[in-house]
Amino acid sequence: MAVIHIPTQVVHGGSKRAGTKCGRDTKYKSEHWKDTNRKITCKNCLR
Ligand SMILES: [Zn+2]
């Protein structure tokens, strides 16, 4: 599963519900985050 940070277009691992794999809080400015099936581009989430 993946979630996109809309302002930066970076795709993180994780989900809007659970937060990102790299520890970003998707509940903070919730409107900036959207679940997606795009490929993960966040380096910290790919490790
Ligand atoms: Zn990430």
mmCIF file of the protein (N, C-alpha, C, O) and its ligand, coordinates in Angstrom:
data_MODEL
# 
_entry.id   MODEL 
# 
loop_
_entity.id 
_entity.type 
_entity.pdbx_number_of_molecules 
1 polymer     1 
2 non-polymer 1 
# 
_entity_poly.entity_id                      1 
_entity_poly.type                           'polypeptide(L)' 
_entity_poly.nstd_linkage                   no 
_entity_poly.nstd_monomer                   no 
_entity_poly.pdbx_seq_one_letter_code       MAVIHIPTQVVHGGSKRAGTKCGRDTKYKSEHWKDTNRKITCKNCLR 
_entity_poly.pdbx_seq_one_letter_code_can   MAVIHIPTQVVHGGSKRAGTKCGRDTKYKSEHWKDTNRKITCKNCLR 
_entity_poly.pdbx_strand_id                 A 
# 
loop_
_entity_poly_seq.entity_id 
_entity_poly_seq.num 
_entity_poly_seq.mon_id 
_entity_poly_seq.hetero 
1 1  MET n 
1 2  ALA n 
1 3  VAL n 
1 4  ILE n 
1 5  HIS n 
1 6  ILE n 
1 7  PRO n 
1 8  THR n 
1 9  GLN n 
1 10 VAL n 
1 11 VAL n 
1 12 HIS n 
1 13 GLY n 
1 14 GLY n 
1 15 SER n 
1 16 LYS n 
1 17 ARG n 
1 18 ALA n 
1 19 GLY n 
1 20 THR n 
1 21 LYS n 
1 22 CYS n 
1 23 GLY n 
1 24 ARG n 
1 25 ASP n 
1 26 THR n 
1 27 LYS n 
1 28 TYR n 
1 29 LYS n 
1 30 SER n 
1 31 GLU n 
1 32 HIS n 
1 33 TRP n 
1 34 LYS n 
1 35 ASP n 
1 36 THR n 
1 37 ASN n 
1 38 ARG n 
1 39 LYS n 
1 40 ILE n 
1 41 THR n 
1 42 CYS n 
1 43 LYS n 
1 44 ASN n 
1 45 CYS n 
1 46 LEU n 
1 47 ARG n 
# 
loop_
_struct_asym.id 
_struct_asym.entity_id 
A 1 
B 2 
# 
loop_
_chem_comp.id 
_chem_comp.type 
_chem_comp.mon_nstd_flag 
ALA 'L-peptide linking' y 
ARG 'L-peptide linking' y 
ASN 'L-peptide linking' y 
ASP 'L-peptide linking' y 
CYS 'L-peptide linking' y 
GLN 'L-peptide linking' y 
GLU 'L-peptide linking' y 
GLY 'peptide linking'   y 
HIS 'L-peptide linking' y 
ILE 'L-peptide linking' y 
LEU 'L-peptide linking' y 
LYS 'L-peptide linking' y 
MET 'L-peptide linking' y 
PRO 'L-peptide linking' y 
SER 'L-peptide linking' y 
THR 'L-peptide linking' y 
TRP 'L-peptide linking' y 
TYR 'L-peptide linking' y 
VAL 'L-peptide linking' y 
ZN  non-polymer         . 
# 
_pdbx_entity_nonpoly.entity_id   2 
_pdbx_entity_nonpoly.name        ? 
_pdbx_entity_nonpoly.comp_id     ZN 
# 
_pdbx_nonpoly_scheme.asym_id         B 
_pdbx_nonpoly_scheme.entity_id       2 
_pdbx_nonpoly_scheme.mon_id          ZN 
_pdbx_nonpoly_scheme.ndb_seq_num     1 
_pdbx_nonpoly_scheme.pdb_seq_num     101 
_pdbx_nonpoly_scheme.auth_seq_num    101 
_pdbx_nonpoly_scheme.pdb_mon_id      ZN 
_pdbx_nonpoly_scheme.auth_mon_id     ZN 
_pdbx_nonpoly_scheme.pdb_strand_id   A 
_pdbx_nonpoly_scheme.pdb_ins_code    . 
# 
loop_
_atom_site.group_PDB 
_atom_site.id 
_atom_site.type_symbol 
_atom_site.label_atom_id 
_atom_site.label_alt_id 
_atom_site.label_comp_id 
_atom_site.label_asym_id 
_atom_site.label_entity_id 
_atom_site.label_seq_id 
_atom_site.pdbx_PDB_ins_code 
_atom_site.Cartn_x 
_atom_site.Cartn_y 
_atom_site.Cartn_z 
_atom_site.occupancy 
_atom_site.B_iso_or_equiv 
_atom_site.pdbx_formal_charge 
_atom_site.auth_seq_id 
_atom_site.auth_comp_id 
_atom_site.auth_asym_id 
_atom_site.auth_atom_id 
_atom_site.pdbx_PDB_model_num 
ATOM   1   N  N  . MET A 1 1  ? 0.836  -1.210 0.000  1.00 0.00 ? 1   MET A N  1 
ATOM   2   C  CA . MET A 1 1  ? 0.000  0.000  0.000  1.00 0.00 ? 1   MET A CA 1 
ATOM   3   C  C  . MET A 1 1  ? 0.867  1.256  0.000  1.00 0.00 ? 1   MET A C  1 
ATOM   4   O  O  . MET A 1 1  ? 1.993  1.249  0.499  1.00 0.00 ? 1   MET A O  1 
ATOM   5   N  N  . ALA A 1 2  ? 0.334  2.317  -0.559 1.00 0.00 ? 2   ALA A N  1 
ATOM   6   C  CA . ALA A 1 2  ? 1.097  3.558  -0.640 1.00 0.00 ? 2   ALA A CA 1 
ATOM   7   C  C  . ALA A 1 2  ? 0.178  4.751  -0.412 1.00 0.00 ? 2   ALA A C  1 
ATOM   8   O  O  . ALA A 1 2  ? -1.041 4.675  -0.565 1.00 0.00 ? 2   ALA A O  1 
ATOM   9   N  N  . VAL A 1 3  ? 0.811  5.842  -0.045 1.00 0.00 ? 3   VAL A N  1 
ATOM   10  C  CA . VAL A 1 3  ? 0.059  7.075  0.194  1.00 0.00 ? 3   VAL A CA 1 
ATOM   11  C  C  . VAL A 1 3  ? 0.879  8.237  -0.371 1.00 0.00 ? 3   VAL A C  1 
ATOM   12  O  O  . VAL A 1 3  ? 2.083  8.329  -0.131 1.00 0.00 ? 3   VAL A O  1 
ATOM   13  N  N  . ILE A 1 4  ? 0.219  9.120  -1.121 1.00 0.00 ? 4   ILE A N  1 
ATOM   14  C  CA . ILE A 1 4  ? 0.935  10.231 -1.747 1.00 0.00 ? 4   ILE A CA 1 
ATOM   15  C  C  . ILE A 1 4  ? 0.780  11.514 -0.927 1.00 0.00 ? 4   ILE A C  1 
ATOM   16  O  O  . ILE A 1 4  ? -0.305 11.831 -0.439 1.00 0.00 ? 4   ILE A O  1 
ATOM   17  N  N  . HIS A 1 5  ? 1.899  12.248 -0.787 1.00 0.00 ? 5   HIS A N  1 
ATOM   18  C  CA . HIS A 1 5  ? 1.879  13.577 -0.179 1.00 0.00 ? 5   HIS A CA 1 
ATOM   19  C  C  . HIS A 1 5  ? 1.688  14.558 -1.331 1.00 0.00 ? 5   HIS A C  1 
ATOM   20  O  O  . HIS A 1 5  ? 2.622  14.827 -2.087 1.00 0.00 ? 5   HIS A O  1 
ATOM   21  N  N  . ILE A 1 6  ? 0.494  15.083 -1.458 1.00 0.00 ? 6   ILE A N  1 
ATOM   22  C  CA . ILE A 1 6  ? 0.096  15.858 -2.630 1.00 0.00 ? 6   ILE A CA 1 
ATOM   23  C  C  . ILE A 1 6  ? 0.999  17.084 -2.900 1.00 0.00 ? 6   ILE A C  1 
ATOM   24  O  O  . ILE A 1 6  ? 1.389  17.283 -4.051 1.00 0.00 ? 6   ILE A O  1 
ATOM   25  N  N  . PRO A 1 7  ? 1.344  17.904 -1.908 1.00 0.00 ? 7   PRO A N  1 
ATOM   26  C  CA . PRO A 1 7  ? 2.174  19.092 -2.199 1.00 0.00 ? 7   PRO A CA 1 
ATOM   27  C  C  . PRO A 1 7  ? 3.540  18.761 -2.795 1.00 0.00 ? 7   PRO A C  1 
ATOM   28  O  O  . PRO A 1 7  ? 4.051  19.527 -3.612 1.00 0.00 ? 7   PRO A O  1 
ATOM   29  N  N  . THR A 1 8  ? 4.141  17.634 -2.405 1.00 0.00 ? 8   THR A N  1 
ATOM   30  C  CA . THR A 1 8  ? 5.470  17.291 -2.917 1.00 0.00 ? 8   THR A CA 1 
ATOM   31  C  C  . THR A 1 8  ? 5.411  16.190 -3.970 1.00 0.00 ? 8   THR A C  1 
ATOM   32  O  O  . THR A 1 8  ? 6.410  15.934 -4.642 1.00 0.00 ? 8   THR A O  1 
ATOM   33  N  N  . GLN A 1 9  ? 4.254  15.528 -4.129 1.00 0.00 ? 9   GLN A N  1 
ATOM   34  C  CA . GLN A 1 9  ? 4.076  14.412 -5.071 1.00 0.00 ? 9   GLN A CA 1 
ATOM   35  C  C  . GLN A 1 9  ? 4.982  13.222 -4.732 1.00 0.00 ? 9   GLN A C  1 
ATOM   36  O  O  . GLN A 1 9  ? 5.243  12.378 -5.589 1.00 0.00 ? 9   GLN A O  1 
ATOM   37  N  N  . VAL A 1 10 ? 5.458  13.157 -3.492 1.00 0.00 ? 10  VAL A N  1 
ATOM   38  C  CA . VAL A 1 10 ? 6.264  12.007 -3.067 1.00 0.00 ? 10  VAL A CA 1 
ATOM   39  C  C  . VAL A 1 10 ? 5.325  10.896 -2.617 1.00 0.00 ? 10  VAL A C  1 
ATOM   40  O  O  . VAL A 1 10 ? 4.406  11.125 -1.831 1.00 0.00 ? 10  VAL A O  1 
ATOM   41  N  N  . VAL A 1 11 ? 5.569  9.678  -3.131 1.00 0.00 ? 11  VAL A N  1 
ATOM   42  C  CA . VAL A 1 11 ? 4.740  8.530  -2.777 1.00 0.00 ? 11  VAL A CA 1 
ATOM   43  C  C  . VAL A 1 11 ? 5.440  7.727  -1.683 1.00 0.00 ? 11  VAL A C  1 
ATOM   44  O  O  . VAL A 1 11 ? 6.549  7.229  -1.875 1.00 0.00 ? 11  VAL A O  1 
ATOM   45  N  N  . HIS A 1 12 ? 4.783  7.612  -0.548 1.00 0.00 ? 12  HIS A N  1 
ATOM   46  C  CA . HIS A 1 12 ? 5.337  6.911  0.608  1.00 0.00 ? 12  HIS A CA 1 
ATOM   47  C  C  . HIS A 1 12 ? 4.674  5.546  0.756  1.00 0.00 ? 12  HIS A C  1 
ATOM   48  O  O  . HIS A 1 12 ? 3.550  5.331  0.304  1.00 0.00 ? 12  HIS A O  1 
ATOM   49  N  N  . GLY A 1 13 ? 5.393  4.634  1.395  1.00 0.00 ? 13  GLY A N  1 
ATOM   50  C  CA . GLY A 1 13 ? 4.781  3.376  1.797  1.00 0.00 ? 13  GLY A CA 1 
ATOM   51  C  C  . GLY A 1 13 ? 3.854  3.645  2.964  1.00 0.00 ? 13  GLY A C  1 
ATOM   52  O  O  . GLY A 1 13 ? 4.070  4.598  3.713  1.00 0.00 ? 13  GLY A O  1 
ATOM   53  N  N  . GLY A 1 14 ? 2.837  2.836  3.134  1.00 0.00 ? 14  GLY A N  1 
ATOM   54  C  CA . GLY A 1 14 ? 1.908  3.011  4.242  1.00 0.00 ? 14  GLY A CA 1 
ATOM   55  C  C  . GLY A 1 14 ? 0.511  3.323  3.735  1.00 0.00 ? 14  GLY A C  1 
ATOM   56  O  O  . GLY A 1 14 ? 0.173  3.021  2.590  1.00 0.00 ? 14  GLY A O  1 
ATOM   57  N  N  . SER A 1 15 ? -0.293 3.924  4.589  1.00 0.00 ? 15  SER A N  1 
ATOM   58  C  CA . SER A 1 15 ? -1.650 4.281  4.199  1.00 0.00 ? 15  SER A CA 1 
ATOM   59  C  C  . SER A 1 15 ? -2.072 5.528  4.963  1.00 0.00 ? 15  SER A C  1 
ATOM   60  O  O  . SER A 1 15 ? -1.476 5.896  5.975  1.00 0.00 ? 15  SER A O  1 
ATOM   61  N  N  . LYS A 1 16 ? -3.107 6.158  4.454  1.00 0.00 ? 16  LYS A N  1 
ATOM   62  C  CA . LYS A 1 16 ? -3.618 7.364  5.106  1.00 0.00 ? 16  LYS A CA 1 
ATOM   63  C  C  . LYS A 1 16 ? -4.066 7.041  6.536  1.00 0.00 ? 16  LYS A C  1 
ATOM   64  O  O  . LYS A 1 16 ? -3.917 7.862  7.441  1.00 0.00 ? 16  LYS A O  1 
ATOM   65  N  N  . ARG A 1 17 ? -4.610 5.852  6.726  1.00 0.00 ? 17  ARG A N  1 
ATOM   66  C  CA . ARG A 1 17 ? -5.095 5.444  8.047  1.00 0.00 ? 17  ARG A CA 1 
ATOM   67  C  C  . ARG A 1 17 ? -3.967 5.190  9.030  1.00 0.00 ? 17  ARG A C  1 
ATOM   68  O  O  . ARG A 1 17 ? -4.039 5.586  10.193 1.00 0.00 ? 17  ARG A O  1 
ATOM   69  N  N  . ALA A 1 18 ? -2.911 4.517  8.547  1.00 0.00 ? 18  ALA A N  1 
ATOM   70  C  CA . ALA A 1 18 ? -1.854 4.055  9.456  1.00 0.00 ? 18  ALA A CA 1 
ATOM   71  C  C  . ALA A 1 18 ? -0.643 4.991  9.509  1.00 0.00 ? 18  ALA A C  1 
ATOM   72  O  O  . ALA A 1 18 ? 0.189  4.861  10.407 1.00 0.00 ? 18  ALA A O  1 
ATOM   73  N  N  . GLY A 1 19 ? -0.530 5.920  8.575  1.00 0.00 ? 19  GLY A N  1 
ATOM   74  C  CA . GLY A 1 19 ? 0.665  6.757  8.502  1.00 0.00 ? 19  GLY A CA 1 
ATOM   75  C  C  . GLY A 1 19 ? 1.680  6.144  7.557  1.00 0.00 ? 19  GLY A C  1 
ATOM   76  O  O  . GLY A 1 19 ? 1.463  5.053  7.028  1.00 0.00 ? 19  GLY A O  1 
ATOM   77  N  N  . THR A 1 20 ? 2.809  6.855  7.339  1.00 0.00 ? 20  THR A N  1 
ATOM   78  C  CA . THR A 1 20 ? 3.809  6.341  6.396  1.00 0.00 ? 20  THR A CA 1 
ATOM   79  C  C  . THR A 1 20 ? 4.814  5.463  7.105  1.00 0.00 ? 20  THR A C  1 
ATOM   80  O  O  . THR A 1 20 ? 5.000  5.537  8.319  1.00 0.00 ? 20  THR A O  1 
ATOM   81  N  N  . LYS A 1 21 ? 5.457  4.629  6.309  1.00 0.00 ? 21  LYS A N  1 
ATOM   82  C  CA . LYS A 1 21 ? 6.485  3.722  6.809  1.00 0.00 ? 21  LYS A CA 1 
ATOM   83  C  C  . LYS A 1 21 ? 7.666  4.499  7.397  1.00 0.00 ? 21  LYS A C  1 
ATOM   84  O  O  . LYS A 1 21 ? 8.322  4.024  8.323  1.00 0.00 ? 21  LYS A O  1 
ATOM   85  N  N  . CYS A 1 22 ? 7.937  5.703  6.857  1.00 0.00 ? 22  CYS A N  1 
ATOM   86  C  CA . CYS A 1 22 ? 9.060  6.512  7.343  1.00 0.00 ? 22  CYS A CA 1 
ATOM   87  C  C  . CYS A 1 22 ? 8.664  7.398  8.517  1.00 0.00 ? 22  CYS A C  1 
ATOM   88  O  O  . CYS A 1 22 ? 9.462  8.215  8.977  1.00 0.00 ? 22  CYS A O  1 
ATOM   89  N  N  . GLY A 1 23 ? 7.443  7.242  9.002  1.00 0.00 ? 23  GLY A N  1 
ATOM   90  C  CA . GLY A 1 23 ? 7.066  7.920  10.236 1.00 0.00 ? 23  GLY A CA 1 
ATOM   91  C  C  . GLY A 1 23 ? 6.356  9.259  10.089 1.00 0.00 ? 23  GLY A C  1 
ATOM   92  O  O  . GLY A 1 23 ? 6.167  9.963  11.081 1.00 0.00 ? 23  GLY A O  1 
ATOM   93  N  N  . ARG A 1 24 ? 5.958  9.627  8.871  1.00 0.00 ? 24  ARG A N  1 
ATOM   94  C  CA . ARG A 1 24 ? 5.193  10.874 8.696  1.00 0.00 ? 24  ARG A CA 1 
ATOM   95  C  C  . ARG A 1 24 ? 3.772  10.657 9.218  1.00 0.00 ? 24  ARG A C  1 
ATOM   96  O  O  . ARG A 1 24 ? 3.198  9.580  9.056  1.00 0.00 ? 24  ARG A O  1 
ATOM   97  N  N  . ASP A 1 25 ? 3.221  11.682 9.840  1.00 0.00 ? 25  ASP A N  1 
ATOM   98  C  CA . ASP A 1 25 ? 1.866  11.615 10.381 1.00 0.00 ? 25  ASP A CA 1 
ATOM   99  C  C  . ASP A 1 25 ? 0.879  12.069 9.315  1.00 0.00 ? 25  ASP A C  1 
ATOM   100 O  O  . ASP A 1 25 ? 0.806  13.257 9.001  1.00 0.00 ? 25  ASP A O  1 
ATOM   101 N  N  . THR A 1 26 ? 0.123  11.132 8.760  1.00 0.00 ? 26  THR A N  1 
ATOM   102 C  CA . THR A 1 26 ? -0.817 11.464 7.674  1.00 0.00 ? 26  THR A CA 1 
ATOM   103 C  C  . THR A 1 26 ? -2.110 12.075 8.211  1.00 0.00 ? 26  THR A C  1 
ATOM   104 O  O  . THR A 1 26 ? -2.967 12.496 7.434  1.00 0.00 ? 26  THR A O  1 
ATOM   105 N  N  . LYS A 1 27 ? -2.252 12.123 9.519  1.00 0.00 ? 27  LYS A N  1 
ATOM   106 C  CA . LYS A 1 27 ? -3.440 12.767 10.108 1.00 0.00 ? 27  LYS A CA 1 
ATOM   107 C  C  . LYS A 1 27 ? -3.214 14.278 10.235 1.00 0.00 ? 27  LYS A C  1 
ATOM   108 O  O  . LYS A 1 27 ? -4.165 15.060 10.266 1.00 0.00 ? 27  LYS A O  1 
ATOM   109 N  N  . TYR A 1 28 ? -1.903 14.684 10.310 1.00 0.00 ? 28  TYR A N  1 
ATOM   110 C  CA . TYR A 1 28 ? -1.562 16.094 10.334 1.00 0.00 ? 28  TYR A CA 1 
ATOM   111 C  C  . TYR A 1 28 ? -1.690 16.637 8.918  1.00 0.00 ? 28  TYR A C  1 
ATOM   112 O  O  . TYR A 1 28 ? -1.061 16.104 8.004  1.00 0.00 ? 28  TYR A O  1 
ATOM   113 N  N  . LYS A 1 29 ? -2.482 17.676 8.712  1.00 0.00 ? 29  LYS A N  1 
ATOM   114 C  CA . LYS A 1 29 ? -2.823 18.176 7.375  1.00 0.00 ? 29  LYS A CA 1 
ATOM   115 C  C  . LYS A 1 29 ? -3.295 17.014 6.500  1.00 0.00 ? 29  LYS A C  1 
ATOM   116 O  O  . LYS A 1 29 ? -2.747 16.744 5.432  1.00 0.00 ? 29  LYS A O  1 
ATOM   117 N  N  . SER A 1 30 ? -4.307 16.356 6.984  1.00 0.00 ? 30  SER A N  1 
ATOM   118 C  CA . SER A 1 30 ? -4.887 15.163 6.356  1.00 0.00 ? 30  SER A CA 1 
ATOM   119 C  C  . SER A 1 30 ? -5.236 15.387 4.887  1.00 0.00 ? 30  SER A C  1 
ATOM   120 O  O  . SER A 1 30 ? -5.179 14.452 4.089  1.00 0.00 ? 30  SER A O  1 
ATOM   121 N  N  . GLU A 1 31 ? -5.598 16.626 4.523  1.00 0.00 ? 31  GLU A N  1 
ATOM   122 C  CA . GLU A 1 31 ? -5.977 16.922 3.136  1.00 0.00 ? 31  GLU A CA 1 
ATOM   123 C  C  . GLU A 1 31 ? -4.781 16.855 2.178  1.00 0.00 ? 31  GLU A C  1 
ATOM   124 O  O  . GLU A 1 31 ? -4.963 16.842 0.961  1.00 0.00 ? 31  GLU A O  1 
ATOM   125 N  N  . HIS A 1 32 ? -3.569 16.813 2.719  1.00 0.00 ? 32  HIS A N  1 
ATOM   126 C  CA . HIS A 1 32 ? -2.361 16.718 1.894  1.00 0.00 ? 32  HIS A CA 1 
ATOM   127 C  C  . HIS A 1 32 ? -2.004 15.269 1.545  1.00 0.00 ? 32  HIS A C  1 
ATOM   128 O  O  . HIS A 1 32 ? -1.059 15.031 0.793  1.00 0.00 ? 32  HIS A O  1 
ATOM   129 N  N  . TRP A 1 33 ? -2.744 14.311 2.081  1.00 0.00 ? 33  TRP A N  1 
ATOM   130 C  CA . TRP A 1 33 ? -2.409 12.894 1.905  1.00 0.00 ? 33  TRP A CA 1 
ATOM   131 C  C  . TRP A 1 33 ? -3.548 12.143 1.232  1.00 0.00 ? 33  TRP A C  1 
ATOM   132 O  O  . TRP A 1 33 ? -4.722 12.375 1.520  1.00 0.00 ? 33  TRP A O  1 
ATOM   133 N  N  . LYS A 1 34 ? -3.175 11.225 0.318  1.00 0.00 ? 34  LYS A N  1 
ATOM   134 C  CA . LYS A 1 34 ? -4.190 10.451 -0.382 1.00 0.00 ? 34  LYS A CA 1 
ATOM   135 C  C  . LYS A 1 34 ? -3.641 9.046  -0.655 1.00 0.00 ? 34  LYS A C  1 
ATOM   136 O  O  . LYS A 1 34 ? -2.514 8.892  -1.126 1.00 0.00 ? 34  LYS A O  1 
ATOM   137 N  N  . ASP A 1 35 ? -4.448 8.030  -0.357 1.00 0.00 ? 35  ASP A N  1 
ATOM   138 C  CA . ASP A 1 35 ? -4.059 6.657  -0.682 1.00 0.00 ? 35  ASP A CA 1 
ATOM   139 C  C  . ASP A 1 35 ? -3.920 6.514  -2.192 1.00 0.00 ? 35  ASP A C  1 
ATOM   140 O  O  . ASP A 1 35 ? -4.690 7.100  -2.953 1.00 0.00 ? 35  ASP A O  1 
ATOM   141 N  N  . THR A 1 36 ? -2.936 5.733  -2.618 1.00 0.00 ? 36  THR A N  1 
ATOM   142 C  CA . THR A 1 36 ? -2.663 5.590  -4.049 1.00 0.00 ? 36  THR A CA 1 
ATOM   143 C  C  . THR A 1 36 ? -2.104 4.205  -4.318 1.00 0.00 ? 36  THR A C  1 
ATOM   144 O  O  . THR A 1 36 ? -1.668 3.515  -3.397 1.00 0.00 ? 36  THR A O  1 
ATOM   145 N  N  . ASN A 1 37 ? -2.115 3.792  -5.599 1.00 0.00 ? 37  ASN A N  1 
ATOM   146 C  CA . ASN A 1 37 ? -1.440 2.539  -5.940 1.00 0.00 ? 37  ASN A CA 1 
ATOM   147 C  C  . ASN A 1 37 ? -0.209 2.823  -6.800 1.00 0.00 ? 37  ASN A C  1 
ATOM   148 O  O  . ASN A 1 37 ? 0.304  1.942  -7.490 1.00 0.00 ? 37  ASN A O  1 
ATOM   149 N  N  . ARG A 1 38 ? 0.252  4.082  -6.740 1.00 0.00 ? 38  ARG A N  1 
ATOM   150 C  CA . ARG A 1 38 ? 1.473  4.439  -7.472 1.00 0.00 ? 38  ARG A CA 1 
ATOM   151 C  C  . ARG A 1 38 ? 2.698  3.844  -6.800 1.00 0.00 ? 38  ARG A C  1 
ATOM   152 O  O  . ARG A 1 38 ? 2.645  3.414  -5.648 1.00 0.00 ? 38  ARG A O  1 
ATOM   153 N  N  . LYS A 1 39 ? 3.797  3.826  -7.535 1.00 0.00 ? 39  LYS A N  1 
ATOM   154 C  CA . LYS A 1 39 ? 5.055  3.262  -7.049 1.00 0.00 ? 39  LYS A CA 1 
ATOM   155 C  C  . LYS A 1 39 ? 5.662  4.180  -5.985 1.00 0.00 ? 39  LYS A C  1 
ATOM   156 O  O  . LYS A 1 39 ? 5.657  5.402  -6.129 1.00 0.00 ? 39  LYS A O  1 
ATOM   157 N  N  . ILE A 1 40 ? 6.182  3.576  -4.921 1.00 0.00 ? 40  ILE A N  1 
ATOM   158 C  CA . ILE A 1 40 ? 6.792  4.345  -3.828 1.00 0.00 ? 40  ILE A CA 1 
ATOM   159 C  C  . ILE A 1 40 ? 8.053  5.049  -4.315 1.00 0.00 ? 40  ILE A C  1 
ATOM   160 O  O  . ILE A 1 40 ? 8.921  4.433  -4.933 1.00 0.00 ? 40  ILE A O  1 
ATOM   161 N  N  . THR A 1 41 ? 8.145  6.364  -4.026 1.00 0.00 ? 41  THR A N  1 
ATOM   162 C  CA . THR A 1 41 ? 9.319  7.135  -4.441 1.00 0.00 ? 41  THR A CA 1 
ATOM   163 C  C  . THR A 1 41 ? 10.115 7.666  -3.249 1.00 0.00 ? 41  THR A C  1 
ATOM   164 O  O  . THR A 1 41 ? 11.229 8.156  -3.431 1.00 0.00 ? 41  THR A O  1 
ATOM   165 N  N  . CYS A 1 42 ? 9.575  7.580  -2.046 1.00 0.00 ? 42  CYS A N  1 
ATOM   166 C  CA . CYS A 1 42 ? 10.287 8.052  -0.855 1.00 0.00 ? 42  CYS A CA 1 
ATOM   167 C  C  . CYS A 1 42 ? 11.439 7.110  -0.539 1.00 0.00 ? 42  CYS A C  1 
ATOM   168 O  O  . CYS A 1 42 ? 11.237 5.914  -0.331 1.00 0.00 ? 42  CYS A O  1 
ATOM   169 N  N  . LYS A 1 43 ? 12.667 7.668  -0.505 1.00 0.00 ? 43  LYS A N  1 
ATOM   170 C  CA . LYS A 1 43 ? 13.863 6.839  -0.266 1.00 0.00 ? 43  LYS A CA 1 
ATOM   171 C  C  . LYS A 1 43 ? 13.805 6.154  1.084  1.00 0.00 ? 43  LYS A C  1 
ATOM   172 O  O  . LYS A 1 43 ? 14.207 4.998  1.211  1.00 0.00 ? 43  LYS A O  1 
ATOM   173 N  N  . ASN A 1 44 ? 13.307 6.856  2.098  1.00 0.00 ? 44  ASN A N  1 
ATOM   174 C  CA . ASN A 1 44 ? 13.252 6.275  3.436  1.00 0.00 ? 44  ASN A CA 1 
ATOM   175 C  C  . ASN A 1 44 ? 12.242 5.139  3.523  1.00 0.00 ? 44  ASN A C  1 
ATOM   176 O  O  . ASN A 1 44 ? 12.414 4.210  4.313  1.00 0.00 ? 44  ASN A O  1 
ATOM   177 N  N  . CYS A 1 45 ? 11.193 5.210  2.717  1.00 0.00 ? 45  CYS A N  1 
ATOM   178 C  CA . CYS A 1 45 ? 10.189 4.152  2.711  1.00 0.00 ? 45  CYS A CA 1 
ATOM   179 C  C  . CYS A 1 45 ? 10.661 2.944  1.896  1.00 0.00 ? 45  CYS A C  1 
ATOM   180 O  O  . CYS A 1 45 ? 10.158 1.837  2.090  1.00 0.00 ? 45  CYS A O  1 
ATOM   181 N  N  . LEU A 1 46 ? 11.600 3.140  1.006  1.00 0.00 ? 46  LEU A N  1 
ATOM   182 C  CA . LEU A 1 46 ? 12.086 2.040  0.156  1.00 0.00 ? 46  LEU A CA 1 
ATOM   183 C  C  . LEU A 1 46 ? 13.169 1.208  0.845  1.00 0.00 ? 46  LEU A C  1 
ATOM   184 O  O  . LEU A 1 46 ? 13.444 0.081  0.432  1.00 0.00 ? 46  LEU A O  1 
ATOM   185 N  N  . ARG A 1 47 ? 13.781 1.757  1.886  1.00 0.00 ? 47  ARG A N  1 
ATOM   186 C  CA . ARG A 1 47 ? 14.844 1.059  2.587  1.00 0.00 ? 47  ARG A CA 1 
ATOM   187 C  C  . ARG A 1 47 ? 14.361 -0.185 3.294  1.00 0.00 ? 47  ARG A C  1 
ATOM   188 O  O  . ARG A 1 47 ? 15.153 -0.880 3.931  1.00 0.00 ? 47  ARG A O  1 
HETATM 189 ZN ZN . ZN  B 2 .  ? 8.319  7.942  3.278  1.00 0.00 2 101 ZN  A ZN 1 
# 
